[in-house]
Amino acid sequence: MINSGLFSSVRNNWETPQKIFDELDEEFGFNLDVCADEGNAKCERYYTEEEDGLGKKWEGVCWMNPPYGRVIGLWMRKAYESALGGAK
């Protein structure tokens, strides 16, 4: 069943459950959360909405739980371009 919240514009900053992140972090060792806020950041280093992660350089092993909605394509493009530049 698809969660109707995915299609809601009420908010776009859904947090990844900690257990899921921890399992992935154990395998990949993330060092930068590229789109977070103080309440949902998964890494010690993170970019907030005010810092504009889309405009920053992504380096190292990046975690991204992109904002849902119309801007998700921008985040996916940035992830792709950053991977071409060496980010993981």
SEPAKE-914141 format. One line per field, with one value per atom (N, C-alpha, C): x, y, z; atom name; chain; residue in three letters. Coordinates in nm, 3 decimals. Layout:
N
east = X/...
north = Y/...
up = Z/...
atomo = CA/...
cadena = A/...
residuo = ALA/...
END
This chain:
88
east = 0.084/0.000/0.089/0.058/0.134/0.083/0.176/0.144/0.095/-0.026/-0.081/0.000/0.079/0.164/0.268/0.303/0.401/0.349/0.219/0.159/0.103/0.133/0.084/0.184/0.135/0.224/0.227/0.172/0.169/0.311/0.400/0.541/0.625/0.752/0.838/0.967/0.972/1.095/1.077/1.031/1.012/1.148/1.154/1.278/1.291/1.411/1.439/1.442/1.375/1.382/1.527/1.563/1.701/1.756/1.674/1.720/1.763/1.689/1.724/1.854/1.864/1.987/2.107/2.093/2.204/2.257/2.168/2.209/2.285/2.236/2.304/2.436/2.437/2.558/2.668/2.629/2.727/2.799/2.724/2.782/2.861/2.807/2.866/2.947/2.921/2.996/2.974/2.851/2.816/2.886/2.927/2.989/2.924/2.823/2.755/2.609/2.519/2.376/2.349/2.314/2.309/2.179/2.075/1.950/1.881/1.909/1.860/1.824/1.783/1.768/1.814/1.818/1.870/1.793/1.666/1.583/1.591/1.642/1.643/1.778/1.882/2.014/2.064/2.121/2.172/2.323/2.392/2.537/2.578/2.699/2.748/2.755/2.801/2.801/2.673/2.606/2.484/2.456/2.383/2.338/2.190/2.156/2.016/1.954/1.825/1.755/1.811/1.840/1.894/2.032/2.110/2.244/2.239/2.126/2.104/2.200/2.172/2.255/2.268/2.171/2.182/2.294/2.325/2.430/2.566/2.574/2.701/2.767/2.898/2.970/2.947/2.913/2.894/3.023/3.080/3.205/3.193/3.275/3.276/3.160/3.114/3.003/2.878/2.791/2.676/2.548/2.474/2.341/2.241/2.138/2.034/1.898/1.811/1.670/1.605/1.588/1.549/1.409/1.389/1.253/1.161/1.046/0.950/0.883/0.815/0.742/0.813/0.783/0.829/0.979/1.047/1.191/1.276/1.216/1.295/1.387/1.344/1.428/1.557/1.551/1.671/1.771/1.721/1.808/1.868/1.791/1.842/1.949/1.927/2.027/2.156/2.144/2.261/2.336/2.265/2.329/2.406/2.345/2.409/2.535/2.522/2.637/2.748/2.710/2.809/2.881/2.810/2.873/2.973/2.939/3.034/3.158/3.144/3.256/3.332/3.293/3.368/3.297/3.185/3.110/3.051/3.027/2.969/2.837
north = -0.118/0.000/0.124/0.221/0.345/0.441/0.502/0.599/0.728/0.771/0.892/1.015/1.009/1.121/1.155/1.056/1.081/1.179/1.190/1.278/1.405/1.428/1.544/1.657/1.778/1.894/1.964/1.898/1.957/1.979/1.882/1.896/1.811/1.843/1.767/1.720/1.725/1.689/1.563/1.457/1.332/1.277/1.227/1.176/1.026/0.983/0.840/0.778/0.665/0.598/0.566/0.591/0.578/0.437/0.335/0.196/0.172/0.223/0.207/0.281/0.406/0.481/0.410/0.362/0.296/0.177/0.098/-0.019/0.023/0.125/0.174/0.242/0.317/0.386/0.286/0.175/0.072/0.021/0.010/-0.040/0.068/0.190/0.293/0.400/0.426/0.526/0.668/0.716/0.850/0.957/1.066/1.176/1.312/1.316/1.443/1.415/1.482/1.479/1.605/1.589/1.704/1.784/1.730/1.806/1.768/1.846/1.813/1.940/1.921/2.032/1.980/2.066/2.027/1.910/1.896/1.791/1.657/1.652/1.524/1.487/1.564/1.536/1.400/1.327/1.193/1.190/1.295/1.301/1.424/1.420/1.535/1.658/1.640/1.749/1.741/1.852/1.854/1.993/1.998/2.123/2.141/2.259/2.292/2.357/2.374/2.441/2.582/2.649/2.785/2.788/2.682/2.674/2.632/2.583/2.543/2.435/2.313/2.200/2.183/2.229/2.220/2.308/2.415/2.507/2.476/2.380/2.344/2.228/2.214/2.100/1.979/1.866/1.743/1.663/1.627/1.552/1.436/1.335/1.221/1.127/1.063/0.969/1.040/1.074/1.161/1.082/1.127/1.075/1.178/1.129/1.219/1.153/1.216/1.184/1.310/1.314/1.440/1.485/1.615/1.666/1.610/1.563/1.514/1.632/1.604/1.708/1.746/1.862/1.906/1.926/1.942/1.968/1.841/1.726/1.603/1.582/1.621/1.607/1.687/1.803/1.885/1.814/1.749/1.676/1.553/1.484/1.366/1.405/1.515/1.563/1.600/1.671/1.710/1.586/1.484/1.360/1.295/1.289/1.231/1.307/1.439/1.522/1.515/1.509/1.500/1.367/1.260/1.128/1.129/1.194/1.206/1.280/1.374/1.452/1.386/1.263/1.190/1.167/1.234/1.207/1.067/1.011/0.875/0.878
up = 0.000/0.000/0.000/-0.082/-0.091/0.015/0.086/0.189/0.123/0.155/0.094/0.130/0.237/0.275/0.170/0.087/-0.018/-0.122/-0.132/-0.230/-0.167/-0.043/0.030/0.021/0.010/0.008/0.144/0.245/0.378/0.428/0.405/0.442/0.348/0.339/0.248/0.315/0.447/0.518/0.603/0.540/0.611/0.655/0.775/0.831/0.806/0.770/0.756/0.895/0.914/1.045/1.082/1.207/1.253/1.229/1.250/1.231/1.087/0.992/0.851/0.822/0.870/0.848/0.909/1.033/1.102/1.024/0.967/0.890/0.764/0.696/0.576/0.611/0.722/0.765/0.801/0.860/0.895/0.770/0.661/0.536/0.461/0.457/0.371/0.444/0.571/0.648/0.600/0.608/0.562/0.646/0.580/0.654/0.627/0.539/0.510/0.477/0.548/0.517/0.436/0.310/0.219/0.225/0.286/0.298/0.429/0.531/0.665/0.740/0.863/0.957/1.092/1.190/1.322/1.382/1.346/1.404/1.335/1.211/1.141/1.079/1.107/1.050/1.095/1.002/1.030/1.043/1.003/1.010/1.091/1.144/1.219/1.130/1.006/0.907/0.826/0.811/0.731/0.677/0.567/0.508/0.538/0.586/0.613/0.489/0.492/0.383/0.363/0.473/0.466/0.401/0.421/0.361/0.215/0.170/0.031/-0.016/0.025/-0.014/-0.164/-0.241/-0.386/-0.440/-0.368/-0.412/-0.354/-0.265/-0.200/-0.274/-0.253/-0.309/-0.218/-0.277/-0.202/-0.213/-0.099/-0.095/0.001/-0.021/0.069/0.041/0.148/0.138/0.189/0.097/0.125/0.150/0.250/0.279/0.227/0.160/0.111/0.125/0.200/0.200/0.143/0.011/-0.054/-0.017/-0.024/-0.003/-0.112/-0.072/-0.169/-0.238/-0.344/-0.414/-0.543/-0.590/-0.721/-0.731/-0.620/-0.624/-0.621/-0.611/-0.598/-0.718/-0.836/-0.955/-0.945/-0.884/-0.864/-0.775/-0.669/-0.577/-0.643/-0.723/-0.791/-0.894/-0.964/-1.060/-0.987/-0.874/-0.796/-0.748/-0.703/-0.657/-0.772/-0.889/-1.006/-1.043/-1.054/-1.091/-0.986/-0.859/-0.752/-0.756/-0.790/-0.802/-0.918/-1.025/-1.137/-1.095/-0.998/-0.948/-0.835/-0.797/-0.696/-0.563/-0.540/-0.416/-0.426/-0.310/-0.308/-0.238
atomo = N/CA/C/N/CA/C/N/CA/C/N/CA/C/N/CA/C/N/CA/C/N/CA/C/N/CA/C/N/CA/C/N/CA/C/N/CA/C/N/CA/C/N/CA/C/N/CA/C/N/CA/C/N/CA/C/N/CA/C/N/CA/C/N/CA/C/N/CA/C/N/CA/C/N/CA/C/N/CA/C/N/CA/C/N/CA/C/N/CA/C/N/CA/C/N/CA/C/N/CA/C/N/CA/C/N/CA/C/N/CA/C/N/CA/C/N/CA/C/N/CA/C/N/CA/C/N/CA/C/N/CA/C/N/CA/C/N/CA/C/N/CA/C/N/CA/C/N/CA/C/N/CA/C/N/CA/C/N/CA/C/N/CA/C/N/CA/C/N/CA/C/N/CA/C/N/CA/C/N/CA/C/N/CA/C/N/CA/C/N/CA/C/N/CA/C/N/CA/C/N/CA/C/N/CA/C/N/CA/C/N/CA/C/N/CA/C/N/CA/C/N/CA/C/N/CA/C/N/CA/C/N/CA/C/N/CA/C/N/CA/C/N/CA/C/N/CA/C/N/CA/C/N/CA/C/N/CA/C/N/CA/C/N/CA/C/N/CA/C/N/CA/C/N/CA/C/N/CA/C/N/CA/C/N/CA/C/N/CA/C/N/CA/C/N/CA/C/N/CA/C/N/CA/C/N/CA/C
cadena = A/A/A/A/A/A/A/A/A/A/A/A/A/A/A/A/A/A/A/A/A/A/A/A/A/A/A/A/A/A/A/A/A/A/A/A/A/A/A/A/A/A/A/A/A/A/A/A/A/A/A/A/A/A/A/A/A/A/A/A/A/A/A/A/A/A/A/A/A/A/A/A/A/A/A/A/A/A/A/A/A/A/A/A/A/A/A/A/A/A/A/A/A/A/A/A/A/A/A/A/A/A/A/A/A/A/A/A/A/A/A/A/A/A/A/A/A/A/A/A/A/A/A/A/A/A/A/A/A/A/A/A/A/A/A/A/A/A/A/A/A/A/A/A/A/A/A/A/A/A/A/A/A/A/A/A/A/A/A/A/A/A/A/A/A/A/A/A/A/A/A/A/A/A/A/A/A/A/A/A/A/A/A/A/A/A/A/A/A/A/A/A/A/A/A/A/A/A/A/A/A/A/A/A/A/A/A/A/A/A/A/A/A/A/A/A/A/A/A/A/A/A/A/A/A/A/A/A/A/A/A/A/A/A/A/A/A/A/A/A/A/A/A/A/A/A/A/A/A/A/A/A/A/A/A/A/A/A/A/A/A/A/A/A
residuo = MET/MET/MET/ILE/ILE/ILE/ASN/ASN/ASN/SER/SER/SER/GLY/GLY/GLY/LEU/LEU/LEU/PHE/PHE/PHE/SER/SER/SER/SER/SER/SER/VAL/VAL/VAL/ARG/ARG/ARG/ASN/ASN/ASN/ASN/ASN/ASN/TRP/TRP/TRP/GLU/GLU/GLU/THR/THR/THR/PRO/PRO/PRO/GLN/GLN/GLN/LYS/LYS/LYS/ILE/ILE/ILE/PHE/PHE/PHE/ASP/ASP/ASP/GLU/GLU/GLU/LEU/LEU/LEU/ASP/ASP/ASP/GLU/GLU/GLU/GLU/GLU/GLU/PHE/PHE/PHE/GLY/GLY/GLY/PHE/PHE/PHE/ASN/ASN/ASN/LEU/LEU/LEU/ASP/ASP/ASP/VAL/VAL/VAL/CYS/CYS/CYS/ALA/ALA/ALA/ASP/ASP/ASP/GLU/GLU/GLU/GLY/GLY/GLY/ASN/ASN/ASN/ALA/ALA/ALA/LYS/LYS/LYS/CYS/CYS/CYS/GLU/GLU/GLU/ARG/ARG/ARG/TYR/TYR/TYR/TYR/TYR/TYR/THR/THR/THR/GLU/GLU/GLU/GLU/GLU/GLU/GLU/GLU/GLU/ASP/ASP/ASP/GLY/GLY/GLY/LEU/LEU/LEU/GLY/GLY/GLY/LYS/LYS/LYS/LYS/LYS/LYS/TRP/TRP/TRP/GLU/GLU/GLU/GLY/GLY/GLY/VAL/VAL/VAL/CYS/CYS/CYS/TRP/TRP/TRP/MET/MET/MET/ASN/ASN/ASN/PRO/PRO/PRO/PRO/PRO/PRO/TYR/TYR/TYR/GLY/GLY/GLY/ARG/ARG/ARG/VAL/VAL/VAL/ILE/ILE/ILE/GLY/GLY/GLY/LEU/LEU/LEU/TRP/TRP/TRP/MET/MET/MET/ARG/ARG/ARG/LYS/LYS/LYS/ALA/ALA/ALA/TYR/TYR/TYR/GLU/GLU/GLU/SER/SER/SER/ALA/ALA/ALA/LEU/LEU/LEU/GLY/GLY/GLY/GLY/GLY/GLY/ALA/ALA/ALA/LYS/LYS/LYS
END
